[in-house]
Amino acid sequence: MPIFPQDALALEVATLRTRFDEIESRLAERRAVVVFARKPSADADALGGLLAPLRAQRDGRSDWRAMRDAWRLRHFTTCFGLAHRSGYRWHIEETEAHISVVFEPPRQGE
Protein backbone atom coordinates (compact mmCIF):
# COMPACT_ATOMS: atom_id res chain seq x y z
CA MET A 1 0.00 0.00 0.00
CA PRO A 2 1.36 3.45 -0.87
CA ILE A 3 2.07 5.86 2.00
CA PHE A 4 -0.40 8.74 2.16
CA PRO A 5 -1.08 11.55 4.65
CA GLN A 6 -1.89 10.41 8.17
CA ASP A 7 -5.57 9.61 8.71
CA ALA A 8 -6.35 10.00 4.99
CA LEU A 9 -9.18 8.10 3.37
CA ALA A 10 -7.36 6.18 0.61
CA LEU A 11 -9.60 4.85 -2.16
CA GLU A 12 -8.74 2.95 -5.29
CA VAL A 13 -10.25 4.67 -8.31
CA ALA A 14 -12.30 1.53 -9.06
CA THR A 15 -14.17 1.85 -5.73
CA LEU A 16 -15.18 5.51 -5.92
CA ARG A 17 -18.73 5.03 -7.16
CA THR A 18 -19.66 3.11 -4.02
CA ARG A 19 -17.92 5.41 -1.53
CA PHE A 20 -19.31 8.92 -2.13
CA ASP A 21 -21.02 9.10 1.29
CA GLU A 22 -17.69 8.33 2.93
CA ILE A 23 -15.90 10.91 0.77
CA GLU A 24 -18.45 13.59 1.65
CA SER A 25 -18.13 12.72 5.35
CA ARG A 26 -14.33 13.06 5.24
CA LEU A 27 -14.56 16.39 3.43
CA ALA A 28 -17.02 17.69 6.03
CA GLU A 29 -14.57 16.62 8.74
CA ARG A 30 -11.74 18.42 6.88
CA ARG A 31 -9.69 15.22 6.55
CA ALA A 32 -7.51 14.22 3.60
CA VAL A 33 -8.76 12.00 0.78
CA VAL A 34 -6.53 10.14 -1.66
CA VAL A 35 -7.65 8.51 -4.90
CA PHE A 36 -5.13 6.09 -6.34
CA ALA A 37 -4.57 3.21 -8.73
CA ARG A 38 -1.95 0.53 -8.38
CA LYS A 39 0.50 -0.03 -11.22
CA PRO A 40 0.55 -1.83 -13.54
CA SER A 41 -3.21 -1.86 -14.19
CA ALA A 42 -5.78 -0.55 -16.62
CA ASP A 43 -7.01 1.80 -13.86
CA ALA A 44 -3.52 3.28 -13.44
CA ASP A 45 -3.17 3.73 -17.21
CA ALA A 46 -6.58 5.44 -17.39
CA LEU A 47 -5.95 7.68 -14.38
CA GLY A 48 -2.48 8.63 -15.67
CA GLY A 49 -3.89 9.49 -19.07
CA LEU A 50 -6.66 11.56 -17.56
CA LEU A 51 -4.21 13.44 -15.32
CA ALA A 52 -2.06 14.40 -18.31
CA PRO A 53 -3.99 17.64 -19.05
CA LEU A 54 -3.43 18.82 -15.48
CA ARG A 55 0.30 18.32 -15.86
CA ALA A 56 0.73 19.84 -19.31
CA GLN A 57 -2.19 22.10 -20.17
CA ARG A 58 -1.70 25.68 -19.09
CA ASP A 59 -3.99 27.69 -21.33
CA GLY A 60 -5.43 30.24 -18.94
CA ARG A 61 -8.21 28.02 -17.61
CA SER A 62 -8.10 26.90 -14.01
CA ASP A 63 -6.84 23.37 -13.49
CA TRP A 64 -10.37 22.38 -12.46
CA ARG A 65 -11.87 23.73 -15.69
CA ALA A 66 -9.17 22.15 -17.84
CA MET A 67 -9.78 18.80 -16.18
CA ARG A 68 -13.56 19.00 -16.41
CA ASP A 69 -13.37 19.98 -20.07
CA ALA A 70 -10.91 17.24 -20.97
CA TRP A 71 -11.99 14.31 -18.81
CA ARG A 72 -14.75 11.78 -19.02
CA LEU A 73 -13.97 9.73 -15.92
CA ARG A 74 -17.25 10.57 -14.21
CA HIS A 75 -16.70 9.18 -10.72
CA PHE A 76 -13.27 10.73 -10.34
CA THR A 77 -14.44 14.13 -11.58
CA THR A 78 -17.35 13.96 -9.13
CA CYS A 79 -14.90 13.27 -6.30
CA PHE A 80 -12.65 16.08 -7.55
CA GLY A 81 -15.64 18.42 -7.70
CA LEU A 82 -16.67 17.64 -4.12
CA ALA A 83 -13.15 18.36 -2.89
CA HIS A 84 -12.87 21.51 -5.01
CA ARG A 85 -16.11 22.94 -3.62
CA SER A 86 -14.85 22.21 -0.11
CA GLY A 87 -11.75 24.32 -0.71
CA TYR A 88 -9.31 21.41 -0.80
CA ARG A 89 -5.82 21.66 -2.29
CA TRP A 90 -4.65 18.76 -4.43
CA HIS A 91 -1.49 17.35 -5.92
CA ILE A 92 -0.53 14.40 -8.09
CA GLU A 93 1.90 11.74 -6.92
CA GLU A 94 3.30 9.05 -9.18
CA THR A 95 5.76 6.27 -8.46
CA GLU A 96 6.53 2.99 -10.15
CA ALA A 97 3.93 1.34 -7.88
CA HIS A 98 1.00 3.79 -8.04
CA ILE A 99 -0.46 7.01 -9.33
CA SER A 100 -2.60 9.11 -7.01
CA VAL A 101 -4.26 12.44 -6.43
CA VAL A 102 -4.05 13.66 -2.84
CA PHE A 103 -6.77 16.06 -1.70
CA GLU A 104 -5.88 17.97 1.46
CA PRO A 105 -8.11 20.27 3.52
CA PRO A 106 -7.48 23.99 3.61
CA ARG A 107 -5.00 25.17 6.20
CA GLN A 108 -6.28 27.14 9.14
CA GLY A 109 -7.13 30.66 8.01
CA GLU A 110 -7.54 29.81 4.31
C-alpha positions as CSV (number, residue, x, y, z in Angstrom):
1,M,0.0,0.0,0.0
2,P,1.4,3.5,-0.9
3,I,2.1,5.9,2.0
4,F,-0.4,8.7,2.2
5,P,-1.1,11.6,4.6
6,Q,-1.9,10.4,8.2
7,D,-5.6,9.6,8.7
8,A,-6.4,10.0,5.0
9,L,-9.2,8.1,3.4
10,A,-7.4,6.2,0.6
11,L,-9.6,4.8,-2.2
12,E,-8.7,2.9,-5.3
13,V,-10.2,4.7,-8.3
14,A,-12.3,1.5,-9.1
15,T,-14.2,1.8,-5.7
16,L,-15.2,5.5,-5.9
17,R,-18.7,5.0,-7.2
18,T,-19.7,3.1,-4.0
19,R,-17.9,5.4,-1.5
20,F,-19.3,8.9,-2.1
21,D,-21.0,9.1,1.3
22,E,-17.7,8.3,2.9
23,I,-15.9,10.9,0.8
24,E,-18.4,13.6,1.7
25,S,-18.1,12.7,5.3
26,R,-14.3,13.1,5.2
27,L,-14.6,16.4,3.4
28,A,-17.0,17.7,6.0
29,E,-14.6,16.6,8.7
30,R,-11.7,18.4,6.9
31,R,-9.7,15.2,6.5
32,A,-7.5,14.2,3.6
33,V,-8.8,12.0,0.8
34,V,-6.5,10.1,-1.7
35,V,-7.6,8.5,-4.9
36,F,-5.1,6.1,-6.3
37,A,-4.6,3.2,-8.7
38,R,-1.9,0.5,-8.4
39,K,0.5,0.0,-11.2
40,P,0.5,-1.8,-13.5
41,S,-3.2,-1.9,-14.2
42,A,-5.8,-0.6,-16.6
43,D,-7.0,1.8,-13.9
44,A,-3.5,3.3,-13.4
45,D,-3.2,3.7,-17.2
46,A,-6.6,5.4,-17.4
47,L,-5.9,7.7,-14.4
48,G,-2.5,8.6,-15.7
49,G,-3.9,9.5,-19.1
50,L,-6.7,11.6,-17.6
51,L,-4.2,13.4,-15.3
52,A,-2.1,14.4,-18.3
53,P,-4.0,17.6,-19.1
54,L,-3.4,18.8,-15.5
55,R,0.3,18.3,-15.9
56,A,0.7,19.8,-19.3
57,Q,-2.2,22.1,-20.2
58,R,-1.7,25.7,-19.1
59,D,-4.0,27.7,-21.3
60,G,-5.4,30.2,-18.9
61,R,-8.2,28.0,-17.6
62,S,-8.1,26.9,-14.0
63,D,-6.8,23.4,-13.5
64,W,-10.4,22.4,-12.5
65,R,-11.9,23.7,-15.7
66,A,-9.2,22.1,-17.8
67,M,-9.8,18.8,-16.2
68,R,-13.6,19.0,-16.4
69,D,-13.4,20.0,-20.1
70,A,-10.9,17.2,-21.0
71,W,-12.0,14.3,-18.8
72,R,-14.7,11.8,-19.0
73,L,-14.0,9.7,-15.9
74,R,-17.3,10.6,-14.2
75,H,-16.7,9.2,-10.7
76,F,-13.3,10.7,-10.3
77,T,-14.4,14.1,-11.6
78,T,-17.4,14.0,-9.1
79,C,-14.9,13.3,-6.3
80,F,-12.7,16.1,-7.6
81,G,-15.6,18.4,-7.7
82,L,-16.7,17.6,-4.1
83,A,-13.1,18.4,-2.9
84,H,-12.9,21.5,-5.0
85,R,-16.1,22.9,-3.6
86,S,-14.8,22.2,-0.1
87,G,-11.7,24.3,-0.7
88,Y,-9.3,21.4,-0.8
89,R,-5.8,21.7,-2.3
90,W,-4.7,18.8,-4.4
91,H,-1.5,17.3,-5.9
92,I,-0.5,14.4,-8.1
93,E,1.9,11.7,-6.9
94,E,3.3,9.1,-9.2
95,T,5.8,6.3,-8.5
96,E,6.5,3.0,-10.1
97,A,3.9,1.3,-7.9
98,H,1.0,3.8,-8.0
99,I,-0.5,7.0,-9.3
100,S,-2.6,9.1,-7.0
101,V,-4.3,12.4,-6.4
102,V,-4.0,13.7,-2.8
103,F,-6.8,16.1,-1.7
104,E,-5.9,18.0,1.5
105,P,-8.1,20.3,3.5
106,P,-7.5,24.0,3.6
107,R,-5.0,25.2,6.2
108,Q,-6.3,27.1,9.1
109,G,-7.1,30.7,8.0
110,E,-7.5,29.8,4.3
